[in-house]
Every structure is written in C-alpha cells, then in structure tokens.
Amino acid sequence: MKSLLNIFNKSIVAEYYRQNMVFIFVLMLFCFGFLRAIEHITIIKLILRLPALMLLTFIVWAVYALKVSLFNLRLLESRQYEFLYQARLFPLAKRLAVFCLVMFNLLQLTFLYSLAMIKIGIDEKRYGPAGLIVLINLVLIISGALVMEYRIRMPNPEKLLPRTFQSVFSKFRTPSYLFFVRYLSARQPVLLLITKLFSMAVLLGFCYLYPTDDYDERFLAIAGLLVGASHIVFNQKYFQFEHLHLGLLRNLPLGFGKRYSGYLITYAVLLIPELLVLIKNLPGEVSYVFMIQLLIFIMSIILLMHHLHYVNGISKDAFMQRLFFGGIGLFLLIMFKIPLLVLSGVLLLAGGMVFRKHFYLSEYHEE
C-alpha cells in the first residue's frame, strides 16, 4: 500500500501542485498577507453562525474538490499516466484507501482552513457546525476517491456529452475567434464551467469584502491577478487545440495584428461573465474607470501566459517557475501602487514580442 501511495503522490499530487503553484501562492499571499488573523477569525465565526454562509463555504469547497477530480481524470486519461491503471492489481480496499489519501493530499487548501474552523467551532461550543464540517470533508475525500476508482475500472468511457453539444453547435457557423470557445463548450464543458465559477466567485468575494475594511483599489487588483492566473488552464488547452486542429492557420496570409486581435477577442468573450459580475457588484467607492483598467489588466495577464506557450525548449517545471516568480513580482508591484494601466501595457507589450518572435517556431509535443 505504501508503494502504491508513493507512486500516486509522485505522479498526481506533485504534478497538481506544480501546475497550480502560481494560483496557490497568490491565494496564500492574499489570505495570510492581506487579511489579518482577527479578520479570519471574524469570518469563521460568521460562517459558523449563519447557515447561508456555511452553505456557500461548502459549495466553494465542493467546486474546488470537483476541480481536483477533473485534474485527476485528465491525468489518468493521458498516455503518459497509463501505467497508473496497474493499480487494479491491488485489492479494492487498498486502492480506495490510497485514493482517499491522495484526495486528502490534494485538498489541503480547504482541509487546513476547515481545521481552524473546527477548533473555533469547538471553542464557541458550536458542535453541530463543527461536526458538519468534518462530515463534508469526509464526503469530498470519499467522493474524489470513488471518481478515481471509477476511472481505473473504466479507462475508456464513451463520451456522449460532446456529441450532444456537437449536434447543437453544428447548426451554426462560427467565426474564427469563437473556434476555441465552441471547442470548450462542446468538448470541455465542465472545465469551462468550473473555471468560470471559480473566477466569478473570486471577484464576487473580493467585491463583498471591499466595504468591510479600509481597503483601496489594490485589493481588487489582487483579485484580478487571481482571476488572470486561473485562466492558465485555458491557455494550455488553447495552445493544444490550435496545434492539433488549426494547423492550417499558421500558413494563412494573416498579419500579426489580425492574429493578435483574434486572441484578444477570444479571451474577451471568455471574460464576459467576469464583466457582468463586476458591473453588478462593483463597490460604490470604486469607479467604472478602474473597473475597465482591471479588466485590461486581467486580459494582459491571460494573453502573456498564452503567448509564453509558444516558446520552445522550456520544461513544465521551468515554465511554472517563471509564472510563479512573475506572480510574485506582479503582487509586489501592485502593493507598491504601480498603476494597473502601466502594468497592463508592459504585459501586453511583452506578450506581443514573445508572440511575434516564437509563433511560427512553436511546436506542440503530445504527452
């Protein structure tokens, strides 16, 4: 059992945290650098007292657990990780125990925070909510383990959902800048839904927290950094989609400006949900001019991350390390009150230079 657990930890757990290090780091910076301990305690006490807030917390945890499970499924469907199906040689009880431990390791972000909530719940003599938190964590861990067990037993399931979407979308002509959006809707609907729900929840949470203390616009800029970083999964899928299905586009006589604007329009369409959240929930102290600057900042992050995929010869570890330290740099620049338009201009310029230099030389190697 120990050897099987080590294999899954090194294959799945380590890969998950490597790919999400930028998001996790920025989230930790916000939670433990921007919010004080007394604010965390106040938020936890409110959650324990108000059923609606507790339900919202459980929904956020469930969405994160679903994100983790989708990551597990994506890795298990990859050729590079087909050796993990040999886990079927182990007894069912051992497999499930290992899968539960794997899910436990992957859900550390929510689990550690739930431990603090349980302690405060016990101190406040709110044993019912504290017990419910324990139960929800067990449900999320066991559910994720069952999903992994299902995939191990059914390595090649039929994908009926994409065919349904394809039959609907086949009736409409799609502009080139909506090719990727249509692909996500047809082939990756759950990924699209989870990513959008997460980024919208981040903006909504920051907008609601903004009036509760003496925050300034940097608070929302941190939210923009989180939202931009959360779209890296779309960047990866877009790069893969473009090379596998749109190889002919590279040979078309399209200028640099037209190609670049195509990516801009595509990601602008994907950011429509975030725009609607900001319009409806923008704090009264924040102007719509800053909202536009924030959206441009988010767009500049997404475009730069997209164009960095065109650079050949960079390992996954090196790529994520660059994004990691880039996220640190942006966070510090925001805290030093560098205007968002200046940061956006630099990011857009850097992305354009990388795109122009590496687009025709880029190669995709299927895992």
C-alpha angles and dihedrals in degrees: 000000000000092000092049091049091050091052093052093043092053094042103040111011096046091045092050095053092043092054094044100040094113094051093045093047095050090046091051091047090054097044097046102023104040101031119059123225092252089055092052090050091049092050092048092049090051091050091050092050101042117061092200092057091045090051090050090050091051090049091053090049091048091050090051091048089050089051089053092048091050089052090052092050092048092053093045090052091053119099090228091065100041090112088072089073087074085080085088087077089070122080117271094245092054092047093052092046090052093046090051090052090048091052090046090055092047095049097054093119093063097030096057091049090048089055089059089048092051092050093050090045091054091046089050090046091240095139095159096060091040091053091046090054090054090049094049092051090051091049092051093048095046093044091053090048091052090051090054091047090051092052092047089053094042107037096165110036121175112256104222097160096067091053090054091051092044092054090053097045094042089077093065133067110233125212114233093250089059096051093098093043089053091047091053092048093049104035106020105031095142092048090050092048096047095047093048093046091051096048092045091049090051093053092043093050093048092048091052093046094047098081093045096077143010095287123152132202092286087075091064090042088061087052089053090052090053092047092049092048091050090063094065089099088060090050090054093047092046092052090049093045093049095052097042100041109016102044090130092065091072090064096048118105095249122145125234092252094053093048092047093048090051091060090045092054092046094054091041088059090049090052094056092100091054090048091054092049091052094046092052099039106029109138114251092239091060121079125225088239089066089046089058090047090051092052091049089050091052090047092050091053092049094048093048092050089048095052093046087068089069092066110100127215098036116126120222091250093052091045093052091044090056091050090046094055090038088057090051090050093050091048092053093046090052091050089051088057098246105169114258092229090058092049091045092050092052092047094047091048092049091047091049092050093049091047094049093048101042108026098093092040097050121117132191121216114195114226 
